[in-house]
Every structure is written in C-alpha cells, then in structure tokens.
Amino acid sequence: MPISTPDLCDEHGDAVVVADPIFNHYGGVRRFGGQVVTVKCFEDNSRVAEMVKMPGKGKVLVVDGGASPRRSLLGDNLVGAAVQNEWSGIVIYGHIRDIEDIGEMQMGVMALGTIPRKTEKRGLGDVDIPLQFAGVSVKPGDYIYADGSGVIFSKTQLI
C-alpha cells in the first residue's frame, strides 16, 4: 500500500501527530515510512554516520540537528550507506548537501535545506533518545510516515 499521509490522518485521527510543514524532499523516494531511530547532534554527524552503516530495514533515521544551517549533517556517501543497509528513509531537522546525487538514490530523504559545508567529526551526539522539533515529540520506536503532503508520527504502526 503506498503511503498517503492525508489518508493516514483521516483514518487514524488523533493517533497521528503532524510535523510542522518545514521539510523538503531531496531523495529519489518521495513516499516512505517505518520505525523511528533517533539521533540528536549539532554540527557533527558522527552518530548519523554510525547509524546508516548499521542494518536499517524497515526503519527511518530521524535526526534533530538543531536546525543549524552552518553544517550539513548528511551527504551522498552516507545516503549511499543507508541505501546499502536498507534504511527506509532519513529525516534531518537540519541541512544536507550533495542533493543532485541524493536525488538519484532510492532513498527517502527530507531536510530543512541545503548547505555545501561539511560537518565536523568530533564523535558527539546521542542515539535513541526522545526528540522535540517541528512541533512534535518523537521517541525511538515510534513510527514515521512521509510523502509530498507532509510528515506524520504515530506511537503504533499504521501500515
């Protein structure tokens, strides 16, 4: 069944939470969803790099990068690793780079915007912690669904 966030909102009402409409699509897949794995980091994508190199079948990496526009938290090499490790998608509350290449990859990728400057690698960041951004609270193990209409979260699997 293709993901339709409007249909899921209609069918599940208050069981879904809608993120503020601030994310843009950059990946080659525009409809994606799965179980949430969280990362919180700021201008350092070390933990993002670690996570996409792990098996991710049926999962979506949700990254709270503090909305910083100064450093990208994701580029084509990391998206390539996520594709190879079967992640369903990546949502970055921050900025990314290499969007021409990412747009050709079979991966759902959403972010606030783009910046060509690479991240610093200091080994900082937290994995599997609750996040708050874009008007939503997200916990590891929640579910996320995304399409051209928006991004929604649920405590339970909807599809």
N, C-alpha and C positions, 0 to 999 in steps of 0.2 A: 504494500500500500504506500503510495507516495505521501510524503509529509505535506500537510497543509495546516499551518498554524491557525488560520481563521476557522477551519473545521474543528480542530482540536479545542480551540477556545469555545466554540459553540457547543460541542459535545460534553465538555468537562467543566465549564463554568469557572467557579471559584477554586477549583482544584489546580488551575494553572495560574502562574504569575507572569505577566508580560513585562519584559525589559523595556526601558525607555528606548525610543527609536533612534539610536545613535550609531548603530553598527553598519558597516558597508561590507558587501560581498567581494572577495578577492580570489577565491579558489575556483576550480573548474566544476565543482559540485555546488549547486545552489540550494538543494534540499537535503538536510542531514539531521541526525539526532542520535542520541544514545545516553548512556550513563555518564554522569559528570565525574571527572577527576580534576581537582583544583590545584592551582599554583598561585602563590602571591609573591610578587617580586617587584623591584623598582630599578629600572635601567640596567638590569643584569639578568640575562636569560639562561643562566647556568642550569637552573632547575627545569626550565622548559626543554632544554637540550637533553637532559637526562630522561625526562618523561617520554618524549617522542621516540626515543631509542628502545623503549620497552614495548612489549605486546599491548595493543590497544583495541583489539577487535570489539566492536560494539560500544566504544567509549568516545567521549568528546572531551578534549582538554580545554578547560576554562581557566583563563589566566587574568588575574587582577594585576595589571601593571601600573596602577595608579594614574592612568590616563596620560602618562608623560609623553609629550611629543618630541622629546630630545633624543631618544634612542629607540631603535627598532628592537622588538622582542622576538621577531620571527622573520626568517628569510627562506629562500628556496631550498637550501641544504636541509634545514630542519623539517620543512614540509615534505621533502623527499623521503626523509627518515620516517615521518609519520605515515606516509603512503605505504612504504615498505612494511611497516609494523601494523598495518591495518586499522589505524585510528579512523573513526568516522568523521571527525572534524576538529577544528580548533577555533575557539573564540577568544580574542585578545582585547581586554579593556586597556588598550594602549595602541601602539603603532607598529607597523611591519614594513618590510622592504622587499625588493625583487618581485614586484607584483606582476610583471609581464610573464615571468616564468611560473609563478604560483598559479596564475590564471589558466595555465595549460595543464595543471596537475589535477588528478582525480581525487580531490580532497575539498571538503567544505572548510573555508577559511573566512572568518569575519574579524574585523578590527575597526577601530575608530578612524584610522587614516594611515598615511604612509610617511616615512622619513628614511632617507638613504643611509643615515649614520648607524653604524653597527653598535651593538650593545657592549658594555664592559662585562668581563667574566671575572667575578670575584667569589663565585661559589655561594652567593647569598640567595635567600628565598625560602619559602615554606611550601610544603606539599601536603595535600589532604587536610586543609583547614577550611572552616566556613569563610565565605567571602560576602562582601556587600558592595555593590556598584550598580549603576544604571537603574536605580530604583528597585532592585531585587536583593534578596538574601539567598545565597546558594550554599548548599552543603555537599561534600563528597557523597556520592551515591544517589543524589537527585538525578533527574532526567532533564535533558535539554532538547528542544526541537527548534529548527531554524529553517526559514525559507525567505523568499523575496518580501514577504509581508512583515517579518519580524522574528524575534527570538522569544521563546517562552520556556518556563521551567515548571517542573512538577515533582512532587515527592515520590510519585509512583510512575511506573512505565505506562505509557498511553498507547503505544503501537507495538 
